[in-house]
Amino acid sequence: MNANPQDNRHAERMQRKKDVVDGKIAVAQEERGVLVVNTGNGKGKSSAAFGVVARALGHGMRVGVVQFVKGRSDTGEEAFFRKQPGVAWHVGGEGFTWETQDKERDARAAQAAWEVARGHLGDPAVDLVVLDEMTYAFKYGWLELDAVIATLLSRPPMQHVIITGRAAPQALRDVADTVSDIGMEKHAFQAGVKAMPGLEW
């Protein structure tokens, strides 16, 4: 032990914390695919998912990305990840629904994107599937939630899935293994700052 009582107390606290963490690690021995939902009104849901894409590629994993709403094809993440071996990237959206103002076209686009996603979800060679902005497909009734959940639950056992988007329905949250509700304290756009390349897209 250190001679300083304050240092000793800190060391004792850290040892207790280490014992708790080590105990949880010892218990968590199951290995399987994980379903993650990134939701909430804050910025960073898709960015977090794409960070995991980079992590997966670093482990030599294969990744499928399906974007359900974003219709643009000039984003930095797409420009980068399309060049990477092991990534299948599909832009399935027609843009945000307030831009298209065509419910039937939006529904068709979402259903076509879901068909691509189902292909990934049925392929055990795909290690990670990102379903970007998918929650809007439930909000606007473009996809049937129960059918999607059934497909997610029947995917290959070691396959990971990340679903992003605001207002994730409770049934989806319930079947997910990890749910992050990302809040917003403030956003530069509210102060009149336009979306900047490299940060927002």
N, C-alpha and C positions, 0 to 999 in steps of 0.2 A: 504494500500500500504506500501511497505518497504521504509525505509528512503533513501536507496542507489538508486540513479537514474539508475544505470546500472541494478540492480535487478528489478526495476520497468519496464524498457524497455523490459527486458526478459519476465517478467510476462505478459506484454501486448501482446508481440509477440505470446507467448504460448496460450493466451486466444483467439487471432484471429485464430490461427491454430486449436484450439479445436472447435471453432464455425464452421469452414469450414468442419472439419471431421464429426462433429455431424450433419451438414446439409446433407452431403452425405449419412450418415447412415440412416437418416430419409427418404431420397428419395428411398434408396435401400430396398424395402420391398417385392419384388418378391421372392418366394421360389420355386425352381425347380432344377433339375439335371443340372450339369455344365460339359461342354466338355472342357478339358484342353489338350493342346499340348505342350510338352517339346521338343524343337528341338535345333539345333545349333551344332557347332563342339566341344564344351567344354565338360568337364567331369561333370557328376552329374545328367544327365537327368533321368536315371532309378533310381538312388539313391533317388532323390527327390520324384519320384512316390512311391517308397517303404516306404518313410517316411509318405506319406499320407495313405498308407495301415495301418501302425501302428496307425495313428490317427483315422482312421475309425473303427478299431477294438476296440479302446478305448471307442468308442461310441456304441459298441455292434452291429456294422453293419456287413453285409455279403459282402465278397469280392471275385471276380474272377480275377485271373491273367493268362494271356496268353502271353508267350514269343515266338516271331516270328522268331528270328535269333539265339539267344544263344542256343547252343546245349548241353552245359555241365550241369550236374545236381549236381555239388558239390559247388555251390555258397553258401555263408553265408546266404543270404536273403532267398533262398529256404529252406535251412536246418532249419532256424528259423520259417518261416511262415507256412511251411507244418505242423508243430506241433500245430498250433493255430486253435482252432475251429472256423468255420465260413470262412475259406479260402479254395478256390478251386484253385490249382496251376497246370498249364499245360505248360510243355516245348515242344513247337511245332517246334522249329527250328532244322536244321541239322548242325548248326555252320555257321560261316561267309562264304559267297559265294566264297571267294578266297581260303578257305580251302576245301570246298566240290568240287568245279570246276565241278559241275553237275547242270546245269540250270533246267533241268526237275525235278530232285529230289527236288531241293530247292522250285520250284513252287508247287509241290505236298504237300510238308511239310507246306508251307504257307497257301495253300488252306484248308488243314486239320485243321490247327490252327484256321483259320477263322471260320470254322464250329463250333469249340468249343466256340469261341468268340461270334458267333451269338446266341448260346444257352444262354449265360449269358446276352447278350443284349436284349433278349426277355423275360427275367425272372424278374418280378418286385420285387422278393424277394432278388435279388442281388443288393446291394446298390452302390457298386463301382466296376468298371471294369477297369483293367490296361492292355493295349495292348502294351506290351514292345517291342521296336525296330520294330514297325509295319511299319514305314515310308519306310523301305527298300523294303517292298513288293510292294510299288508303284513305287519306283525308278527302280526296275528290272522287273516290269510288271507282277508280280506274282498274283496281285489282281487288280480288276477293281475299280478305285477310286470312280466313281459316284455311283456304287452299294453299296460300303462301306458307303459312306456319307449318302445315303438314309436310310440304316439300323441304322446308328448312330442317325439320326434325328427322327426316328420312335421308339426309345427305350422308356422304361417306363419313365414317366415324372419326377420322383424324382431320377432317376439313374445318378450317376456321372461316367464319363469316363476320363481316362488319357491315352494319346497316346504319346509314346516316340520314339525318333530316329532322326538322322540327315536329313536335306534337306526335311522337311515337305512340301508337295506341297501346292501351294497358295490356291487352292480350299479348302483344309482341314483347313488351317489357317483362311480362310474367315468364315467358319461355326463354328469354335471354339469360346468359350466364353472367354477363357484365353489362351494366347500364350506366352511362355517364350522362348526366343532365347538365349541359354546359350553359351557364347563365351569362347575361351581359350586364356589365356595370355601365359602360358607355362605348360608343363606336364612333370612329372618325367621320363616317358618313353623316351622322347626326349633326356634326359641326360643319357640314358642307364640303368635306374632303372627298373627292371622287375616288372610285375604286382604282387602286394603283397596281400596275403589273408587277409581278414578283411577290406581292403581298396578298392581294385579293384574288388574282387569277393568273 
